Amino acid sequence: MRTFRSSPLAIGCALLSATALPNPAQAQAAPVSPAQIERLPTVQVQAARGQQVADVDLPASLSTMWLDDDANGTLAQIADALSGVPGVVARDRQNLAQDTQLSIRGFGARSTFGVRGVRVLVDGVPATMPDGQGQLSHASLLSAQRVEVLRGPFSALYGNSSGGVVQVWSADGQAGDPWRLRVAGGSDGTLSAGAQLRGEQGLVRYNVAANHFRTDGWREHSAARRESVNARLGTAVGGGQLDLVLNYFDSPDAQDPLGLTREQVRQDPRQATAVATQYNTRKSVRQAQAGLVFTRTDGAQTWRAMGYAGQRSVEQFLAIPPGPQANPLHAGGVIDLDGGYGGLDLRWAWQGDWAGRPLEVVIGANADQQEQDRRGYENFVGDTLGVRGTLRRDQSDRVRNVDQFAQAFWQWAPRWSLLLGARHSEVRFRSNDHYITARNPDDSGSRDYSATTPVAGVVFHASDAWRVYASAGRGFETPTFNELGYRSDGAAGLALNLSAARSRNLELGGKWRGAGGAAFDAAVFRADTDDELAVASNTNGRSTYRNIGRTRRQGVEASLQVPITPELDASLAYTYVEATVREPYLVCAGTGCAVPNTVVAAGSRLPGVPEQQWFGRLQYQPGAWQWAGEVVASSDTVVNDLATDQAPGYALFNLEAARKWTTAQGALRVFARVDNVLDQRYIGSVIVNDGNQRFFEPGPDRRYSVGVQWQWQ
């Protein structure tokens, strides 16, 4: 693949100048989804902390992906809807034991499982724990209406995350809404079956979705099953609106094929690592969560109170040989986590005038707590491997945060508006060790983190069609329990010596909205981070972390949506990210290395971050038919600190087709999709700094899926 190299600033200036294209109609239209183009009415999106400001007027990069009732049948998971969002990497690992890799502008790329460095919310309820670790697995495509992705400085107003915010919103049930049944199947024994009930009964609005998913997996030893139930119930009470959000997710014994070396990929990309079957590596997750949101507007004032609580358990079997577990400080090869979490969020908003110009103010506070019992066991009994053995670790971990935030949106002149905000965060980690022996001392300890993160942005309304904006802010990112879980020196207990990463973020952007739904967005950005958290080692499913000093992420994003004719739509997205080390640091190189001995030079690329990404979609919808083609491409990805290996770039071509019949009893829709039509070999995701050189998780070859949906009112 030819690599395009140029100055990100030069590219960005060229893209921003394009936003000044003339707009004959001088009409402002709503943005449309890059993944599924629809002509939708203008919507108000939730600004940084609760204000209702149209996305085009925000001094930030914000993309809204609409998941209409028909189009999202071809999507397998929420992350699939993010493929057309610039700046976002959503990698299908073909490994449901580790979930999707999600990163924004290079933040979160080091995560070995789940989502980290990116804040996730579902219907306004956090899906990210107080320590910063989150996941998207319990969000439902059946019930979701849209996904919003916020990138840049203003993500700091959501708390302990630096790279961005992903919010999944369910449709609010209304009288006459349709009910749906959907069944889809495809390659590798994949089956998805679900039902959604949405509507209004008496005083209650409801949106309830249940789904069953299973697959044999494209790779060996990668079978998985998932069950989920999602519900959003709303009613008017006390002069306001009360919403109950319920989520249940169960994924028992999802098999983990582990990564492959380059030679193993060449021989057979579908194989699992030998130790994966030898130790039967797998993970089970079960989570139940409930959230209650009350909102009341009284004149110019709005009060909002949100409370949530949940229970989550994880059991994971790793491929660690018995030999290393002979060390009395070793925590074993089975991870057993069980605990609860919850929190409160209170805020007050006011809309009025200041100096004769519109002003909106939000003030609030939130507190969250996560308690977790962490146990470790040997993964063998006698000569039998892959079973739970003797207890090797027993501790109680707790993290609490108390935050205060405020922001103000002021249109201080007819063509100028200003958004200011600040957040103060205090996060406290505490670990109590209950596994104390003569050879394993008490490893209890605590660590406190705090930061104040101010942000500011200004927007110039150049015309009804387009805006130019600039924003700046600071970010704050603590280690997660996953990163604190193991010390790099091999000793037991948490790695409480890790510091929080702190970043300084700048962004310059432009937004253009044309007649008929046309939209163009572009941004140039830079994020400088101190005390970057990076992978120190990644061996047999166990990762350790450390602070490596200063890093920089800078680049350009652009997206374009064009309704060519009433039946034909096109969308394009491009991302350039230059993620580099700004000061040298030492790593281990060579067999048996115990002390770091090799310099990673300043200017080296950060692993796990592709420099460039492209997305293009062309959709043709004549009458009851729908046809679409997609191109998804990525440049190469470095896999370790020393850049001794990399996953090559790739380009994939996907096709969709659907036919809809409308009858007096309801609507029947049949759909089909072919992914990787040209049957390309490629690396779907990477495992950063894997100690066994098993960096690569191959992507699947040509895959087919078909489905049917019955919808009635």
C-alpha positions in Angstrom: 0.0 0.0 0.0 1.4 3.4 -1.0 2.0 5.5 2.1 1.0 9.2 2.0 3.2 11.5 4.0 2.8 15.2 4.4 2.6 17.8 7.1 -0.6 17.4 9.2 -0.8 21.1 9.5 -0.6 21.6 5.7 -3.3 19.0 5.2 -5.5 20.5 7.8 -5.3 24.0 6.4 -6.2 22.7 3.0 -9.2 20.8 4.4 -10.4 23.7 6.5 -10.2 26.1 3.5 -12.6 23.7 1.8 -15.2 24.5 4.3 -15.6 27.9 2.7 -17.1 26.3 -0.4 -20.1 28.4 -1.5 -23.5 27.2 -0.5 -26.1 28.4 -3.0 -29.0 27.6 -0.8 -27.4 29.1 2.3 -29.5 26.6 4.3 -28.5 24.8 7.4 -29.3 21.1 7.4 -28.8 18.3 9.9 -25.6 16.2 9.8 -26.1 12.7 8.5 -24.5 9.4 9.4 -21.4 8.4 7.6 -22.3 4.7 7.9 -26.0 4.9 7.0 -27.0 8.0 5.1 -30.5 9.3 6.0 -32.1 12.7 5.5 -33.0 13.4 9.1 -34.5 16.4 10.9 -32.2 18.6 12.9 -31.5 17.2 16.3 -30.1 18.7 19.5 -27.2 16.7 20.9 -26.0 16.7 24.4 -23.0 19.0 24.7 -20.1 18.4 26.9 -22.0 18.1 30.2 -25.7 18.3 29.5 -26.4 21.5 27.5 -28.6 21.3 24.5 -26.5 22.8 21.7 -26.6 21.8 18.0 -23.5 19.8 17.1 -22.5 22.3 14.4 -22.3 25.1 17.0 -19.9 23.2 19.3 -16.2 24.0 19.3 -15.4 20.3 19.1 -15.4 17.3 16.8 -18.7 15.4 17.3 -20.0 12.7 15.0 -23.5 11.2 15.3 -24.1 7.8 13.8 -27.8 7.1 13.2 -28.9 3.4 13.6 -32.3 3.4 11.9 -34.6 0.4 12.3 -33.8 -1.0 8.9 -30.1 -0.3 8.2 -28.6 -1.6 11.5 -29.6 -5.2 10.7 -26.4 -5.6 8.8 -24.2 -4.5 11.7 -23.0 -7.1 14.2 -22.0 -4.9 17.1 -21.9 -1.2 18.2 -18.3 -0.9 17.1 -19.2 -1.7 13.5 -21.2 1.5 13.4 -18.0 3.5 14.2 -16.0 2.4 11.1 -17.0 5.7 9.3 -16.1 8.0 12.2 -12.7 9.8 11.6 -10.2 9.5 14.4 -11.8 6.2 15.7 -10.2 2.8 15.4 -12.7 0.0 16.2 -10.9 -3.3 15.6 -12.7 -6.6 15.4 -10.3 -9.0 17.1 -12.1 -12.2 16.1 -11.7 -12.9 19.8 -14.9 -12.2 21.9 -13.0 -13.1 25.1 -11.1 -9.8 24.7 -13.8 -7.7 23.1 -13.3 -4.9 20.5 -10.3 -2.7 20.5 -11.5 0.9 20.5 -9.2 3.9 20.4 -9.7 7.6 19.5 -6.8 9.7 18.1 -4.4 7.1 19.5 -5.8 7.1 23.0 -6.7 3.6 24.2 -4.7 1.8 21.6 -2.6 -0.1 24.2 -5.7 -1.7 25.9 -5.4 -5.5 25.9 -9.2 -5.9 26.5 -12.2 -3.7 26.9 -12.0 0.1 26.4 -9.7 2.4 28.2 -8.7 6.0 27.7 -12.2 6.6 26.2 -15.3 7.4 28.3 -18.3 5.2 27.4 -22.0 6.0 28.4 -25.2 4.2 27.6 -28.4 6.3 27.8 -26.5 8.7 30.0 -25.4 6.0 32.5 -21.6 5.4 32.7 -20.3 2.2 31.1 -16.9 3.2 32.2 -15.9 2.3 35.7 -14.4 5.0 38.1 -10.9 3.6 37.4 -11.3 4.4 33.6 -11.9 0.9 32.3 -15.0 0.4 30.2 -16.7 -1.8 27.7 -19.3 -1.7 24.9 -20.4 -5.3 25.0 -23.7 -4.6 26.9 -24.9 -1.9 24.5 -27.6 -3.2 22.2 -27.9 -2.6 18.5 -31.6 -3.5 18.6 -32.5 -0.8 21.0 -30.0 1.8 20.0 -31.1 4.9 18.0 -27.7 6.7 17.6 -24.1 6.7 18.7 -22.3 10.0 19.4 -18.5 10.3 19.4 -16.9 13.3 20.9 -13.2 13.9 20.2 -10.7 16.5 21.4 -10.2 18.7 24.4 -13.9 18.8 25.6 -13.8 15.1 26.4 -12.0 16.1 29.6 -15.3 17.4 31.0 -16.6 13.8 31.3 -13.9 12.9 33.8 -11.1 10.4 33.9 -10.6 10.0 30.1 -8.3 11.8 27.6 -9.1 10.5 24.2 -12.8 11.0 23.7 -16.3 10.0 24.6 -18.7 7.4 23.1 -22.4 7.7 24.0 -25.0 5.1 22.9 -28.6 6.4 23.0 -31.7 4.2 22.8 -34.8 5.4 21.1 -37.5 6.8 23.4 -40.7 4.7 23.0 -43.6 6.5 21.4 -47.2 5.5 20.7 -47.4 3.6 17.4 -43.7 2.6 17.4 -43.0 -0.8 15.7 -42.1 -4.0 17.3 -39.4 -6.1 15.7 -38.1 -9.7 15.4 -34.7 -10.2 13.7 -32.7 -13.3 12.9 -29.4 -13.3 11.1 -26.8 -16.0 10.4 -23.5 -16.2 8.6 -20.1 -17.8 8.3 -18.5 -19.8 11.0 -21.8 -20.9 12.6 -22.7 -17.3 13.6 -26.3 -16.8 14.7 -27.9 -13.6 16.1 -31.6 -13.6 17.1 -33.4 -10.8 18.9 -36.6 -9.0 19.6 -37.4 -5.4 20.4 -40.7 -4.1 21.9 -41.0 -0.3 21.7 -43.9 2.0 22.2 -46.1 3.6 24.8 -48.6 2.0 27.2 -50.6 4.3 29.4 -48.1 6.6 31.2 -45.1 4.5 30.4 -42.8 4.7 27.3 -40.8 1.6 26.8 -38.0 0.2 24.7 -37.0 -3.4 25.5 -34.6 -5.5 23.5 -33.3 -9.0 24.1 -30.7 -10.7 21.9 -28.9 -14.1 21.6 -25.6 -14.4 19.8 -23.3 -17.3 19.2 -20.5 -18.2 16.9 -18.0 -21.0 16.4 -15.4 -18.4 15.6 -13.3 -17.8 12.5 -10.1 -18.9 14.2 -9.7 -22.1 16.1 -10.6 -22.0 19.8 -12.6 -18.8 19.4 -16.2 -19.9 20.0 -18.4 -17.6 22.0 -21.9 -17.0 23.2 -23.6 -13.8 24.4 -27.0 -13.1 25.9 -28.2 -9.5 26.5 -31.3 -7.7 27.7 -31.6 -3.9 27.5 -34.5 -1.8 28.6 -35.3 1.9 28.8 -38.6 2.8 30.6 -39.8 6.4 30.9 -42.7 8.2 32.5 -43.7 11.7 33.7 -43.5 12.2 37.4 -43.3 15.1 39.8 -43.4 17.6 37.0 -40.4 16.0 35.3 -39.2 13.0 33.4 -38.1 9.8 35.0 -36.1 7.2 33.0 -35.1 3.7 34.2 -32.3 2.1 32.3 -31.6 -1.7 32.7 -28.8 -3.8 31.2 -28.0 -7.4 31.6 -25.1 -9.2 29.8 -23.8 -12.8 30.1 -20.9 -14.2 28.1 -19.9 -17.6 29.5 -16.6 -19.3 28.6 -15.7 -17.2 25.5 -12.6 -19.0 24.1 -9.4 -17.0 23.6 -7.2 -18.1 20.7 -4.4 -15.7 21.8 -2.1 -13.9 19.3 0.1 -15.4 16.6 3.7 -14.8 15.5 4.4 -13.6 12.0 5.4 -17.1 11.0 2.3 -18.6 12.4 0.2 -16.1 10.5 2.0 -17.1 7.3 1.4 -20.8 7.9 -2.3 -20.6 9.0 -4.0 -17.4 10.1 -7.0 -19.4 11.5 -5.0 -21.4 14.0 -4.9 -20.8 17.7 -1.7 -20.7 19.6 -0.9 -24.2 20.9 -1.0 -23.1 24.6 -4.5 -21.7 24.0 -5.9 -25.2 23.6 -3.4 -26.7 26.1 -4.7 -24.4 28.9 -8.2 -23.9 27.4 -7.8 -20.2 27.7 -11.2 -18.5 28.1 -13.1 -15.8 29.8 -16.6 -15.5 31.4 -18.3 -12.2 32.0 -21.6 -11.5 33.7 -22.9 -8.0 34.4 -26.2 -6.5 35.6 -26.7 -2.8 35.8 -29.5 -0.3 36.6 -29.7 3.4 36.3 -32.3 6.0 37.2 -32.4 9.5 35.6 -34.7 12.3 36.7 -34.9 15.5 34.7 -37.2 18.5 35.5 -37.3 21.8 33.7 -38.9 24.8 35.4 -38.8 27.9 33.3 -35.1 28.8 32.7 -33.8 26.2 35.1 -33.3 22.4 34.6 -32.4 19.9 37.3 -31.0 16.5 36.6 -30.2 13.7 39.0 -28.8 10.3 38.0 -28.0 7.3 40.1 -26.8 3.9 39.0 -25.5 0.6 40.4 -24.3 -2.6 39.0 -22.6 -6.0 39.7 -19.9 -7.5 37.5 -18.0 -10.7 37.6 -15.1 -11.9 35.5 -13.2 -15.2 35.4 -10.3 -15.7 33.0 -8.0 -18.6 32.4 -4.5 -17.6 31.2 -1.8 -19.7 29.5 0.8 -19.4 32.2 3.0 -22.5 32.7 3.2 -24.1 36.2 7.0 -23.2 36.3 6.6 -19.4 36.9 3.8 -20.1 39.4 6.3 -21.8 41.7 7.4 -18.3 42.6 5.7 -17.6 46.0 4.9 -14.1 44.8 3.2 -15.2 41.6 -0.6 -14.5 41.5 -1.5 -17.6 39.5 -2.9 -18.3 36.1 -6.7 -17.8 36.8 -8.1 -14.4 37.4 -11.3 -14.2 39.4 -12.9 -10.7 39.8 -16.2 -10.0 41.5 -17.6 -6.7 42.7 -20.1 -4.0 42.6 -20.1 -0.4 41.5 -22.3 2.7 41.4 -22.6 6.4 41.6 -24.6 9.6 41.7 -24.6 12.6 39.3 -26.3 15.9 40.2 -26.4 19.0 38.0 -28.3 22.3 37.6 -28.6 24.2 34.3 -29.8 27.7 33.6 -30.6 29.4 30.4 -30.9 33.2 30.1 -29.1 36.3 28.9 -25.9 38.1 29.9 -25.1 41.5 28.4 -28.1 41.0 26.2 -26.7 37.8 24.6 -27.8 34.1 25.2 -26.1 32.3 28.0 -26.3 28.7 29.3 -24.7 27.5 32.5 -24.3 24.0 33.9 -22.9 23.3 37.5 -22.8 19.8 38.9 -21.0 17.1 40.8 -20.7 13.4 40.8 -19.3 10.6 42.9 -18.6 7.0 41.9 -17.3 3.9 43.6 -16.1 0.5 42.5 -15.3 -2.4 44.8 -13.7 -5.5 43.5 -12.6 -8.8 45.1 -9.6 -9.9 43.2 -8.5 -13.5 43.5 -5.9 -15.5 41.7 -5.6 -19.3 41.4 -3.2 -21.7 39.9 -4.4 -22.9 36.5 -3.6 -26.6 37.1 -4.3 -29.4 39.5 -1.6 -32.0 39.3 -1.0 -32.7 35.6 -4.4 -31.3 34.6 -4.1 -27.9 32.9 -6.7 -25.2 32.4 -8.6 -25.8 35.7 -8.8 -23.8 38.8 -6.3 -24.9 41.4 -4.7 -23.5 44.6 -5.4 -19.9 45.8 -2.5 -17.6 45.1 -4.0 -14.1 45.5 -6.8 -12.6 47.6 -7.3 -8.9 47.9 -10.1 -6.3 48.0 -9.7 -3.3 45.7 -11.6 -0.1 45.9 -11.6 3.1 43.8 -13.6 6.2 44.6 -13.9 9.5 42.7 -15.5 12.8 43.7 -15.7 15.4 40.9 -17.1 18.9 40.5 -17.7 20.5 37.1 -19.0 23.7 35.6 -19.4 25.0 32.1 -20.9 28.0 30.3 -22.0 28.5 26.7 -22.3 32.2 25.7 -23.1 33.6 22.3 -21.4 36.9 23.0 -21.8 38.3 19.5 -24.1 37.5 16.5 -21.3 35.5 14.9 -19.3 34.4 17.9 -19.9 31.9 20.7 -17.8 30.7 23.6 -17.8 27.4 25.5 -15.8 27.4 28.8 -15.6 24.6 31.3 -13.6 23.1 34.1 -13.6 19.8 36.1 -11.9 18.9 39.3 -11.3 15.2 39.9 -10.1 13.3 43.0 -9.6 9.6 42.5 -8.5 7.2 45.3 -7.3 3.6 44.9 -7.1 1.3 47.9 -6.1 -2.4 48.1 -6.3 -4.6 51.1 -4.3 -7.8 50.9 -5.8 -10.9 52.5 -3.3 -13.4 51.1 -0.4 -13.1 53.6 2.1 -16.0 54.2 5.6 -16.3 55.4 6.9 -16.0 51.8 4.2 -13.5 50.6 4.1 -10.3 52.7 1.2 -7.9 53.1 0.9 -5.9 49.8 -1.9 -3.5 50.9 -1.6 0.0 49.8 -3.3 3.1 48.4 -2.7 5.8 45.9 -4.5 9.1 45.4 -4.7 11.1 42.1 -6.2 14.6 41.6 -6.4 17.1 38.8 -8.2 20.2 37.6 -8.9 20.1 33.8 -10.0 23.4 32.2 -11.2 23.6 28.6 -12.2 26.5 26.3 -13.5 26.8 22.8 -14.6 29.6 20.5 -16.8 29.3 17.4 -17.1 31.8 14.5 -20.3 31.6 12.5 -18.9 32.4 9.1 -22.3 32.0 7.5 -25.5 29.9 7.9 -23.6 27.1 6.2 -20.3 26.8 8.0 -18.4 27.4 11.2 -14.8 27.6 12.2 -13.7 26.9 15.7 -10.7 26.5 18.0 -10.4 24.8 21.4 -7.9 23.9 24.0 -7.8 22.0 27.3 -6.1 19.6 29.6 -6.7 15.9 30.1 -6.3 13.5 33.0 -6.0 9.7 32.9 -5.4 7.5 35.9 -4.2 3.9 35.6 -7.0 1.4 35.7 -7.2 -1.6 38.0 -6.2 -3.7 35.0 -3.0 -1.6 34.7 -2.4 -1.5 38.4 -3.1 -5.2 38.7 0.5 -6.6 38.2 3.8 -5.1 39.0 6.5 -5.2 36.3 9.1 -6.6 38.8 7.0 -9.8 39.2 6.1 -9.1 42.9 2.5 -9.5 44.1 0.2 -6.6 44.9 -0.8 -3.5 42.9 1.6 -1.4 40.9 0.9 1.7 43.0 4.0 3.5 41.7 2.2 4.3 38.4 1.5 8.0 37.9 -1.5 9.5 36.1 -1.0 10.6 32.5 -1.7 14.3 31.9 -2.3 15.9 28.5 -2.5 19.3 26.8 -4.9 19.3 23.9 -5.4 21.7 21.0 -7.9 21.6 18.1 -8.7 23.8 15.1 -11.7 22.8 13.0 -14.4 23.7 10.5 -17.9 22.5 9.8 -20.1 23.0 6.7 -23.7 22.0 6.3 -25.2 22.2 2.9 -28.7 21.8 1.4 -30.3 18.4 1.3 -28.1 16.9 4.0 -24.6 17.5 2.7 -22.0 17.9 5.4 -18.3 18.4 5.7 -16.2 18.4 8.9 -12.4 18.8 9.3 -10.1 19.2 12.2 -6.4 19.6 13.0 -5.4 18.4 16.5 -2.5 17.9 18.8 -2.3 16.2 22.2 1.0 16.3 24.3 1.0 13.9 27.2 3.3 13.6 30.2 3.8 10.4 32.1 2.3 8.3 29.2 1.1 5.0 30.4 2.4 2.2 28.2 2.7 -1.6 28.2 5.8 -2.8 29.9 5.2 -6.5 29.1 2.5 -8.6 27.7 3.0 -12.3 28.3 0.4 -15.2 28.2 -2.5 -12.8 28.6 -1.0 -10.9 31.6 0.0 -7.3 31.0 2.1 -4.9 33.1 2.4 -1.2 32.6 4.7 1.7 33.3 5.1 5.5 32.7 7.4 6.3 29.8 7.5 10.1 29.8 6.3 12.5 27.1 4.4 11.6 23.9 2.6 13.5 21.2 -0.4 12.7 19.0 -1.2 15.1 16.2 -3.0 14.8 12.9 -6.0 15.6 10.8 -9.5 14.3 10.5 -12.0 14.9 7.7 -15.5 13.5 6.8 -17.8 14.3 3.9 -21.4 13.2 3.3 -23.0 14.0 -0.1 -26.5 13.2 -1.2 -25.8 12.8 -5.0 -29.3 12.1 -6.0 -32.5 11.3 -4.1 -31.6 7.6 -4.3 -27.8 7.8 -4.2 -25.6 8.9 -1.2 -21.9 8.9 -0.6 -19.8 9.3 2.5 -16.0 9.6 3.0 -13.8 9.8 6.1 -10.0 10.2 6.4 -7.7 10.2 9.5 -4.0 10.9 9.8 -2.5 10.4 13.3 1.2 10.9 14.0 1.7 9.3 17.4 5.3 9.5 18.6 7.6 9.4 21.7 9.0 12.8 22.6 11.7 11.7 25.0 13.8 8.5 25.0 13.3 5.6 27.4 14.7 2.1 28.0 13.1 -1.2 27.3 14.3 -4.8 27.5 15.6 -6.5 24.4 17.1 -9.9 24.0 16.5 -13.3 25.6 16.5 -13.4 29.4 16.7 -9.6 29.7 15.8 -8.5 33.3 17.0 -4.9 33.2 16.0 -2.5 30.4 19.0 -2.2 28.1 17.8 -0.7 24.8 16.9 2.9 24.1 13.6 3.8 22.4 14.6 7.0 20.6 12.6 10.2 20.6 10.5 10.4 17.5 9.7 6.6 17.5 6.1 5.7 16.7 3.7 4.6 19.5 2.7 1.0 18.9 -0.9 0.1 18.2 -1.7 3.3 16.3 -2.1 3.3 12.5 -1.0 6.5 10.8 -3.8 6.6 8.3 -7.3 5.3 7.8 -9.8 5.7 5.0 -13.5 4.9 4.8 -15.9 5.2 1.9 -19.5 4.2 1.4 -21.8 4.5 -1.6 -25.4 3.6 -1.0 -28.1 3.3 -3.7 -31.8 3.0 -2.6 -34.3 2.7 -5.5 -37.7 2.0 -4.0 -37.8 -1.1 -1.9 -34.3 -2.1 -2.7 -31.1 -1.0 -1.0 -27.5 -1.6 -2.3 -24.3 -0.4 -0.7 -20.5 -0.8 -1.1 -17.8 0.1 1.4 -14.1 0.4 1.3 -12.2 0.3 4.7 -8.4 0.8 4.6 -5.6 1.3 7.1 -1.9 1.9 6.9 0.6 -0.3 8.8 0.6 -0.5 12.6 3.8 -0.8 14.7 3.4 -3.6 17.3 6.2 -2.9 19.9 8.2 -0.1 21.3 11.3 -0.8 19.2 9.2 -1.1 16.0 11.0 -4.4 15.1 7.8 -5.6 13.6 4.5 -4.2 12.2 1.2 -5.3 10.9 1.0 -4.3 7.2 -1.7 -2.0 5.8 -4.7 -3.3 4.1 -7.8 -2.3 2.1 -11.1 -4.2 2.3 -14.2 -4.1 0.1 -17.7 -4.9 1.6 -21.1 -5.3 -0.1 -24.7 -5.1 1.2 -28.1 -5.7 -0.3 -31.6 -5.6 1.1 -35.2 -5.8 0.0 -38.3 -4.6 1.9 -41.9 -5.6 1.5 -44.7 -3.7 3.1 -47.9 -5.4 3.9 -51.0 -4.7 6.0 -49.6 -6.9 8.7 -46.2 -5.2 8.8 -42.9 -4.9 7.0 -40.6 -7.8 6.0 -37.0 -7.0 5.2 -34.4 -9.4 4.0 -30.8 -8.4 4.0 -27.4 -9.8 3.1 -23.8 -8.7 3.5 -20.4 -9.9 2.2 -17.3 -8.7 4.1 -13.8 -8.8 2.5 -15.2 -9.5 -0.9 -11.8 -9.8 -2.5 -10.7 -12.3 0.2 -7.7 -10.3 1.3 -5.3 -11.6 4.0 -4.8 -8.9 6.7 -4.1 -8.4 10.4 -7.3 -7.2 12.1 -5.7 -6.1 15.4 -2.4 -6.3 17.3 -1.3 -7.1 20.8 1.2 -4.5 21.8 4.6 -5.6 23.2 3.6 -9.3 23.5 6.5 -11.0 25.3 6.3 -14.1 23.1 6.3 -12.1 19.8 2.6 -13.2 19.3 1.6 -9.7 18.2 -0.9 -10.5 15.5 -4.6 -11.3 15.5 -5.5 -12.0 11.9 -8.7 -10.7 10.3 -11.1 -13.1 8.7 -11.3 -14.0 5.0 -14.4 -13.5 2.9 -17.5 -13.8 5.1 -21.2 -14.0 4.4 -24.2 -13.1 6.4 -28.0 -13.1 5.7 -30.9 -12.1 7.8 -34.6 -11.4 8.0 -36.5 -8.8 10.0 -40.3 -8.7 10.7 -41.6 -5.4 11.9 -45.2 -4.6 12.8 -47.1 -1.9 14.8 
